[in-house]
Amino acid sequence: MEFKIDTKPAYTILTPICNLLDANLTEALSQKWKELTESGSPNLIVDLHNCTSTDETSLGNLVSLHEHVYENRCSIVFTNFQNDVLNALKKNETDLLINVAPTMNEAIDIVSMEILERELFDEEM
């Protein structure tokens, strides 16, 4: 699976180069997140503007990935959904279980705020 990768100091933007959001892509996203975590960039923004369709199994995989990332005190936000994919998310109510941002700027804001919250919470302990 090919990705365009844009690494910033606090997060990495992953943009899959494919048009189908399926189990293969979600598995590749999970693997890529593990690799990025090992290299010190655990916060992820996934730009799905290239994905024009999805299958039902991938939606549950997105939720699993989301939960796994947050269990490890990191952030993940999915952004730039095409209408068909967003409609599938809403139909299954997956959009209520994962971080979905309509724009890249909003995704960056979510990740930035979560990083700040974790830092503040760690200071209070």
Helices and strands as residue ranges (DSSP letters): E 3-7, E 12-16, E 20-21, H 23-38, E 44-47, E 53-54, H 56-71, E 76-79, H 83-91, G 94-96, E 100-101, H 104-124
